[in-house]
Amino acid sequence: MVSGGPMLKALKWITVAAAVAAVLAFVPVGGRTVLERWRAAKNPAAFAESGWSEIRRGAARLLHGAPGRRAHGAGPGRPAAHGPARQKPPVESHTEADRDALDSIVADRAQ
């Protein structure tokens, strides 16, 4: 087996640091990334305080079953935005003439 050596150990730590940086920059938590939260904060103390308050709220939701926002889908009693229980009719409407025109365009392109 190959021993780690200082170069391999450094490469591992650089990879871990890059992965953490990517998560902070690109993975949204509660709708915003950590980097967006940092930019929106007035100062580091405000960032830390808002972060701890979000952690406390999340822990309270997990431990005590307190209601909170759902990240995906609708909760009980709330219709899904894209499901069959849509509240509003679609804004667009397509006529038979629109469909015929589209069919002729597709037929022309297919040849």
Helices and strands as residue ranges (DSSP letters): H 5-26, H 34-40, H 44-64, H 96-110
